[in-house]
Amino acid sequence: MSHQIIAPVRHVNYGKKWVPESNEMQAVFQVLPIPADNQPLICKPYNIKGLFKISIHHGHNRIHYADKVIEFKEYAILFSRTNMVYQFEPLGPQHPGYLCVFTNEFFDRFVNIIDYPLFDPEVSPLMEITEEQMSAFTKVFQQMEQELAEDFSYKYDVIRTMVLQLILDALKQQPAPELQIRESNSALRIASHFKELLEGQFPIISTSHKILLRHPVEFSEATAVHVNHLNRSLKRVTGNTTSQLIAERIAKEAKILLQDTAWNVIEISWCLGFEDITHFNKFFKKHTGQTPSAFRKTLVI
């Protein structure tokens, strides 16, 4: 399949092979069918940060993302944010589905895609749907696939409306409480942005993956908020300080890696941003009451 790099409004490069890389995130769009017997291989190249993803699935699955797990038994549509990396755990027979991926720039001067609640970090990214809805969504994906193959100057505008159709049709199905408009004060916005940045660093899926944000000042720079204002906002919204929230999340990920991987403690320490294994051992013991090695030994008893 030919992957195209699209620069809406400015220019379009046709026919160029595209392999998604973090340093090549232009205004990208792609749609592809997901075969029943090869879902991980098809989806893996696109399961990276920097891309929005919308996919439909048929089968019993469990999805792992950040520190959360969601399970669905038959039909579902998944809306993945740019900071979200997920893993599928098949729990039964799988059936064909569809996936589309795009960058925020794909909607440049069209709509602000992150304004839609389905891409809000406080809203569940997955929605179970009916067989009838699955059929309707499949037709939209097929139409996008057909449109992408057309030689039409404005085909990407057509495709944008189809992506919006998926989003808006899904929003109609969401229970009202799930999409309540939250109080839009400064503290809540800052806390939401902080949480998105923090959770966006997880899960850690390889020993070459190192978190980049580990200290309050780094989150302050990333959110463009003074470190003291960030701390006050988080304290007001969550009851915890910036340092406490960061430490709790890193400690949780440390326990997950010690439990679910065979990586050694030095590798886990490095992935979590500790340059010195001694500091990691002290940090882990402070938050769990055990050293990493002692914690891991309790798992095999």
Secondary structure, 3 states (H helix, E strand, C coil): CCCCEEECCCEEECCCCCCCCHHHCCCEEEEEEECCCCHHHHHHHHCCCCCEEEEEEEEEEEEEECCEEEEECCEEEEEECCCCCEEEEEEEEEEEEEEEEECHHHHCCCCCHHHCHHHCCCCCCEEECCHHHHHHHHHHHHHHHHHHCCCCCCHHHHHHHHHHHHHHHHHHHCCHHHHCCCCCCHHHHHHHHHHHHHHCCCCCCCCCCCCCCCCHHHHHHHHCCCHHHHHHHHHHHHCCCHHHHHHHHHHHHHHHHHHHCCCCHHHHHHHCCCCCHHHHHHHHHHHHCCCHHHHHHHHCC
